[in-house]
């Protein structure tokens, strides 16, 4: 069994600056900066302003900025403003969105 690392930013924490996590980060607090990780999960009452770059993103709180992720999941508790570049996008009913969504173009070079 492979142990994956997971960082957690608790609700009473606020970060001003960029975050880079090799694997996974769960955010319950506030971030004013860019986030880069394989998996980014935000939860209700979180507040993020910046850019998220990841393979998988789950947004459950307030987010303002840009998301560049292969798979984006917007939870019903989310309030999102900005742009989303994705391969797949899932949006739960009840979320608040003011977004521009753009599907990533996958370049399959066949030789």
Secondary structure, DSSP 8 states (H G I E B T S, - for coil): -----EEEE-TT-EEES-EE-SSEEEE-SEEES-EE-SEEEE-TT-EEEEEEEEEEEEE-SEEEEEEEEEEEEE-TT-EEEEEEEESEEEE-TT-EEEEEEEE--------
